[in-house]
Amino acid sequence: MRLTLHTDFALRLLMLLAVEPDGLHTIAEVAQRYAISRNHLVKVAQTLIQAGIVESVRGRRGGLRLAHRPADINLGAVVRATEDSFNLVECFDRTTCTCVVRPVCGLRRPLGQAATAFLFALDGYTLADVVQNSGRVTRMRRLLDGGTASAPRA
């Protein structure tokens, strides 16, 4: 299973907001620190705001912050909110499927179970789980402050 950049950027944004909860973070700042597209990050933030995961504070000193404690933000819920579909293969969507062997194909069931298991595994973790290690938090802050975060692979 491969997550979209939208979800990847959403998870990165949430990790930053979790490790630096004091204060607000602007889209421009986050995009610069992660060396990612500002325009794409705007869309990501909108998705997370609409899902009630992130809050936006308007105004001159505005920015983004978590809407809930990191321990209350479930990773499975984040992925479900940011991914358009979990159609691993064409036949998962009956309206667009052109596969002639779909009626007899034995792959749909195991692939469907794999997608379900993937989300089930993520449901077992919160944002706090992935940022609670103090050593990891310190290294993450150092990387983000030094501008050495590498650009995402396309």
C-alpha positions as CSV (number, residue, x, y, z in Angstrom):
1,M,0.0,0.0,0.0
2,R,1.3,3.4,-0.9
3,L,0.0,6.6,0.8
4,T,-0.4,9.8,-1.2
5,L,1.8,12.8,-0.7
6,H,-1.3,14.4,0.8
7,T,-1.3,11.9,3.6
8,D,2.4,12.0,4.0
9,F,2.4,15.8,4.4
10,A,-0.5,15.6,6.8
11,L,1.3,13.2,9.0
12,R,4.5,15.4,8.9
13,L,2.4,18.5,9.8
14,L,0.8,16.7,12.7
15,M,4.1,15.5,14.0
16,L,5.5,19.1,14.0
17,L,2.5,20.5,15.7
18,A,2.8,17.7,18.3
19,V,6.4,18.2,19.1
20,E,6.1,22.0,19.2
21,P,2.7,22.5,20.8
22,D,3.5,26.0,22.3
23,G,2.6,28.5,19.7
24,L,1.1,28.6,16.3
25,H,2.8,27.4,13.0
26,T,2.2,29.0,9.7
27,I,1.9,27.1,6.4
28,A,4.9,29.0,5.0
29,E,7.0,28.1,8.1
30,V,6.1,24.4,8.0
31,A,6.6,24.2,4.2
32,Q,10.0,25.8,4.5
33,R,11.1,23.6,7.5
34,Y,10.1,20.4,5.7
35,A,11.2,21.7,2.2
36,I,7.8,20.8,0.8
37,S,5.3,22.5,-1.5
38,R,3.5,25.4,0.2
39,N,0.5,25.1,-2.2
40,H,0.2,21.4,-1.4
41,L,0.5,22.0,2.3
42,V,-2.4,24.5,2.1
43,K,-4.7,21.8,0.8
44,V,-3.4,19.4,3.5
45,A,-4.1,21.9,6.2
46,Q,-7.6,22.4,4.8
47,T,-8.3,18.7,4.9
48,L,-7.1,18.4,8.5
49,I,-9.1,21.5,9.6
50,Q,-12.3,20.2,8.0
51,A,-11.7,16.8,9.7
52,G,-11.4,18.6,13.1
53,I,-7.8,17.4,13.7
54,V,-6.1,20.8,13.3
55,E,-7.3,24.3,14.3
56,S,-6.6,27.4,12.3
57,V,-6.2,30.7,14.1
58,R,-6.7,33.7,11.8
59,G,-5.1,37.0,11.9
60,R,-1.7,38.6,11.9
61,R,-0.3,36.2,14.5
62,G,-2.4,33.3,13.4
63,G,-1.4,29.8,12.4
64,L,-2.1,26.2,13.0
65,R,-2.2,24.0,16.1
66,L,-3.6,20.6,17.0
67,A,-7.3,20.6,17.8
68,H,-6.8,17.7,20.3
69,R,-4.1,16.3,22.4
70,P,-1.7,14.0,20.5
71,A,-2.9,11.0,22.5
72,D,-6.4,11.7,21.2
73,I,-5.4,11.8,17.5
74,N,-5.7,8.3,16.0
75,L,-3.4,7.6,13.0
76,G,-5.9,5.4,11.3
77,A,-8.5,8.2,11.5
78,V,-5.9,10.7,10.0
79,V,-5.2,8.4,7.1
80,R,-8.9,7.8,6.4
81,A,-9.5,11.6,6.5
82,T,-6.6,12.3,4.0
83,E,-6.8,9.4,1.5
84,D,-9.3,9.6,-1.3
85,S,-9.7,5.8,-1.5
86,F,-8.2,2.5,-0.6
87,N,-8.7,0.9,-3.9
88,L,-5.5,-1.0,-4.2
89,V,-6.4,-2.2,-7.7
90,E,-8.8,-1.2,-10.4
91,C,-11.4,-3.8,-9.6
92,F,-12.1,-2.4,-6.1
93,D,-14.1,0.3,-7.9
94,R,-17.0,-1.3,-9.8
95,T,-17.8,1.9,-11.6
96,T,-14.4,2.2,-13.3
97,C,-13.3,-1.5,-13.5
98,T,-12.5,-2.7,-16.9
99,C,-10.9,-6.0,-15.9
100,V,-12.5,-8.9,-17.7
101,V,-11.7,-11.5,-15.1
102,R,-13.2,-9.5,-12.2
103,P,-16.2,-11.9,-11.8
104,V,-13.8,-14.8,-11.1
105,C,-10.7,-13.2,-9.8
106,G,-9.4,-14.5,-6.5
107,L,-7.2,-11.4,-5.7
108,R,-9.9,-9.1,-4.5
109,R,-10.4,-10.8,-1.2
110,P,-6.8,-11.0,0.0
111,L,-6.0,-7.5,-1.2
112,G,-9.2,-6.2,0.5
113,Q,-8.1,-8.0,3.7
114,A,-4.6,-6.5,3.4
115,A,-6.1,-2.9,3.1
116,T,-8.3,-3.6,6.1
117,A,-5.3,-5.0,8.1
118,F,-3.2,-1.9,7.2
119,L,-5.9,0.5,8.6
120,F,-6.4,-1.8,11.6
121,A,-2.7,-1.6,12.4
122,L,-2.8,2.2,12.2
123,D,-5.9,2.3,14.4
124,G,-3.6,1.0,17.2
125,Y,-1.5,4.1,17.2
126,T,-1.9,7.7,18.2
127,L,0.1,10.8,17.2
128,A,1.5,10.7,20.7
129,D,2.9,7.2,20.1
130,V,5.0,8.4,17.2
131,V,6.4,11.5,18.9
132,Q,6.6,10.5,22.5
133,N,10.2,9.5,22.5
134,S,12.2,12.5,23.8
135,G,15.3,11.5,21.9
136,R,13.4,11.3,18.6
137,V,11.7,14.7,19.4
138,T,15.0,16.3,20.0
139,R,16.5,15.0,16.8
140,M,13.4,15.9,14.8
141,R,13.5,19.5,16.1
142,R,17.2,19.7,15.2
143,L,16.6,18.5,11.7
144,L,13.7,20.9,11.1
145,D,15.5,23.8,12.6
146,G,18.7,23.2,10.6
147,G,16.8,23.1,7.3
148,T,18.4,19.7,6.6
149,A,15.2,17.9,6.1
150,S,15.3,16.3,2.6
151,A,12.8,17.0,0.0
152,P,10.2,14.2,-0.6
153,R,10.7,11.7,-3.4
154,A,8.1,11.9,-6.1
